[in-house]
């Protein structure tokens, strides 16, 4: 049961009464006013652990500030801290990438700048005389090293594997002329040689056989 104001006399009467006791006006057609319950706002504060979580892991915990009750100020501060952390992470990745690129660009010219070892030039006679005097010292000077040799062709032959080689005059005798092996790619070059021609080759020393100097991987000197 509720009390309402009579529409005729504006005095209080029960909503269950058939008529107003004051003026006799019917009450049944009058609607009782709806009483609204006031909505109370829930206020939330940022607790200690939530604050620690936002400080250390803002990308996870800052979203809790979107719950009802948190103030606008706390949300602005939380998302500003998240934006600052993301900006710092992006800058740190860029700073680590740039030094690596700088080191690579600086190290590459250093490799290119290494000068090639110049070729030493000898005659076939000098080569033969060096091995005749001291084989050990000659190996240290020629074996495994690239050098240029010049001499007069004595003979053109092939070894057991069909690779061409030439002998140049200058040995201590006619049976110990220095030998210079060419690969199959230069077979046409060897085919065009004749005894008595003066040529220059770039070879790699491979020691000696009974004080006869032997060289391999010989190519015609382009100069």
C-alpha positions as CSV (number, residue, x, y, z in Angstrom):
1,X,0.0,0.0,0.0
2,X,1.2,3.5,-0.9
3,X,0.0,7.0,-0.3
4,X,-0.8,9.1,-3.4
5,X,-2.0,12.6,-4.0
6,X,-5.6,12.9,-5.0
7,X,-5.9,14.5,-8.4
8,X,-9.1,16.4,-7.3
9,X,-8.2,17.8,-3.9
10,X,-4.4,17.3,-3.9
11,X,-4.6,15.6,-0.5
12,X,-3.0,12.3,0.6
13,X,-5.1,9.1,0.2
14,X,-4.4,5.4,0.0
15,X,-4.0,3.9,-3.4
16,X,-6.1,0.9,-2.2
17,X,-9.1,3.1,-1.4
18,X,-12.0,3.2,-3.9
19,X,-12.5,6.9,-3.4
20,X,-10.8,9.9,-1.7
21,X,-11.9,10.2,1.9
22,X,-11.7,14.0,1.6
23,X,-13.5,14.8,-1.6
24,X,-15.0,11.5,-2.7
25,X,-13.2,11.4,-6.1
26,X,-12.5,7.8,-7.3
27,X,-8.9,6.6,-6.6
28,X,-8.9,3.4,-8.8
29,X,-8.1,5.3,-12.1
30,X,-5.1,7.2,-10.5
31,X,-1.7,5.7,-11.0
32,X,0.8,5.7,-8.2
33,X,4.1,7.4,-9.0
34,X,7.0,5.0,-9.7
35,X,9.6,5.3,-7.1
36,X,13.1,5.1,-8.7
37,X,16.0,3.6,-6.8
38,X,19.0,6.0,-7.0
39,X,22.0,4.4,-8.8
40,X,25.1,4.5,-6.7
41,X,28.4,4.7,-8.6
42,X,31.1,2.2,-7.5
43,X,34.4,4.0,-7.0
44,X,37.6,1.9,-7.5
45,X,41.1,2.8,-6.4
46,X,44.3,1.5,-8.0
47,X,45.6,-1.0,-5.4
48,X,49.2,-1.7,-4.6
49,X,49.5,-4.9,-6.7
50,X,47.6,-3.5,-9.6
51,X,50.0,-0.6,-9.6
52,X,53.0,-2.8,-9.5
53,X,51.6,-4.9,-12.4
54,X,51.0,-1.8,-14.5
55,X,54.5,-0.5,-13.8
56,X,56.2,-3.7,-14.7
57,X,53.9,-5.2,-17.3
58,X,51.7,-2.4,-18.6
59,X,50.7,-4.2,-21.7
60,X,48.8,-6.8,-19.6
61,X,47.6,-5.0,-16.5
62,X,46.7,-1.5,-17.9
63,X,43.5,-3.0,-19.3
64,X,42.1,-3.5,-15.8
65,X,41.7,0.2,-15.6
66,X,38.9,0.0,-18.1
67,X,36.6,-1.6,-15.4
68,X,33.9,0.7,-14.1
69,X,34.8,2.7,-11.1
70,X,38.3,3.7,-12.0
71,X,38.9,7.4,-12.5
72,X,39.7,9.1,-15.8
73,X,43.0,10.3,-14.3
74,X,44.2,6.8,-13.4
75,X,43.3,5.6,-17.0
76,X,45.2,8.4,-18.6
77,X,48.3,7.8,-16.5
78,X,48.2,4.0,-17.1
79,X,47.8,4.2,-20.9
80,X,50.4,7.0,-21.1
81,X,52.9,4.7,-19.3
82,X,52.0,1.9,-21.7
83,X,52.7,4.2,-24.7
84,X,56.0,5.3,-23.2
85,X,57.1,1.7,-22.7
86,X,56.2,0.7,-26.3
87,X,58.1,3.7,-27.6
88,X,61.2,2.8,-25.6
89,X,61.1,-0.8,-26.8
90,X,60.9,0.4,-30.4
91,X,63.9,2.7,-30.0
92,X,66.0,0.1,-28.3
93,X,65.5,-2.3,-31.3
94,X,66.5,0.4,-33.7
95,X,69.7,1.2,-31.8
96,X,70.8,-2.4,-31.7
97,X,70.3,-2.8,-35.4
98,X,72.2,0.2,-36.5
99,X,75.6,-0.7,-34.9
100,X,75.5,-4.2,-36.5
101,X,74.9,-2.6,-39.9
102,X,77.7,-0.1,-39.2
103,X,80.2,-2.8,-38.3
104,X,79.3,-4.8,-41.4
105,X,79.9,-1.8,-43.7
106,X,83.1,-1.0,-41.9
107,X,84.5,-4.5,-42.0
108,X,83.8,-5.0,-45.7
109,X,86.2,-2.3,-47.0
110,X,88.9,-3.8,-44.8
111,X,88.8,-7.1,-46.7
112,X,88.9,-5.3,-50.1
113,X,91.8,-3.2,-49.0
114,X,94.2,-6.2,-48.4
115,X,96.7,-5.9,-51.3
116,X,97.5,-9.0,-53.4
117,X,101.0,-10.4,-52.9
118,X,103.1,-9.4,-55.9
119,X,104.5,-12.1,-58.2
120,X,108.2,-12.6,-58.1
121,X,109.8,-13.1,-61.5
122,X,112.6,-15.6,-62.3
123,X,114.3,-17.1,-65.3
124,X,114.3,-20.9,-65.8
125,X,118.0,-20.9,-65.3
126,X,117.7,-19.1,-61.9
127,X,115.1,-21.7,-60.8
128,X,117.3,-24.6,-61.9
129,X,120.4,-23.2,-60.2
130,X,118.6,-22.6,-56.9
131,X,117.5,-26.2,-56.7
132,X,120.9,-27.4,-57.7
133,X,122.6,-25.4,-54.9
134,X,120.2,-26.3,-52.1
135,X,116.9,-28.2,-52.5
136,X,115.6,-27.4,-49.0
137,X,116.1,-23.7,-49.4
138,X,114.6,-23.8,-53.0
139,X,111.5,-25.5,-51.7
140,X,111.0,-22.8,-49.0
141,X,111.3,-20.2,-51.8
142,X,109.2,-21.8,-54.5
143,X,107.1,-24.8,-53.3
144,X,103.4,-23.9,-52.9
145,X,104.0,-20.3,-54.1
146,X,103.0,-18.5,-57.3
147,X,105.7,-17.0,-59.4
148,X,106.5,-15.9,-62.9
149,X,109.1,-17.7,-64.9
150,X,110.6,-16.8,-68.3
151,X,112.6,-19.0,-70.6
152,X,113.2,-20.6,-73.9
153,X,111.1,-23.7,-74.8
154,X,113.1,-26.9,-75.0
155,X,110.3,-29.5,-75.5
156,X,106.5,-29.9,-75.3
157,X,105.2,-33.1,-73.9
158,X,102.3,-34.8,-72.0
159,X,102.4,-36.7,-68.7
160,X,100.8,-40.0,-67.8
161,X,97.4,-38.3,-67.4
162,X,97.5,-36.5,-70.7
163,X,98.2,-33.1,-69.2
164,X,100.6,-31.0,-71.3
165,X,103.9,-29.7,-69.9
166,X,106.8,-27.8,-71.3
167,X,110.5,-27.8,-70.4
168,X,112.5,-24.6,-70.5
169,X,116.2,-24.4,-71.1
170,X,118.4,-23.5,-68.2
171,X,119.0,-26.8,-66.3
172,X,122.4,-27.9,-65.2
173,X,122.3,-30.5,-68.0
174,X,119.9,-31.4,-70.9
175,X,118.2,-34.2,-68.7
176,X,117.4,-31.8,-65.8
177,X,115.5,-29.0,-67.6
178,X,112.8,-27.4,-65.4
179,X,109.3,-28.8,-66.1
180,X,106.1,-26.7,-66.1
181,X,102.7,-28.4,-66.2
182,X,99.7,-26.8,-67.9
183,X,96.1,-27.8,-67.3
184,X,93.9,-29.2,-70.2
185,X,92.3,-25.7,-70.6
186,X,95.6,-24.5,-72.1
187,X,96.1,-27.5,-74.3
188,X,95.7,-25.3,-77.4
189,X,98.3,-23.0,-76.1
190,X,100.7,-25.8,-75.6
191,X,99.9,-27.1,-79.1
192,X,101.0,-23.8,-80.6
193,X,104.4,-23.8,-78.9
194,X,107.6,-24.7,-80.7
195,X,111.1,-25.4,-79.5
196,X,113.2,-22.2,-79.3
197,X,110.2,-19.9,-78.5
198,X,110.6,-17.5,-75.5
199,X,107.6,-17.6,-73.2
200,X,106.5,-16.4,-69.8
201,X,104.4,-18.5,-67.4
202,X,102.8,-18.0,-64.0
203,X,103.1,-21.2,-62.0
204,X,102.9,-22.8,-58.6
205,X,106.0,-24.6,-57.4
206,X,105.6,-28.2,-56.4
207,X,109.1,-29.2,-55.4
208,X,111.6,-31.2,-57.4
209,X,112.3,-34.7,-58.7
210,X,116.1,-35.5,-58.3
211,X,116.9,-31.8,-58.3
212,X,114.8,-31.2,-61.4
213,X,112.4,-28.3,-60.6
214,X,108.7,-29.1,-61.1
215,X,105.9,-26.6,-61.3
216,X,102.1,-27.0,-61.7
217,X,98.9,-25.0,-62.6
218,X,100.9,-22.9,-65.1
219,X,99.0,-20.3,-67.2
220,X,100.4,-18.0,-69.9
221,X,101.4,-14.6,-68.6
222,X,98.8,-12.2,-69.9
223,X,101.2,-9.2,-69.9
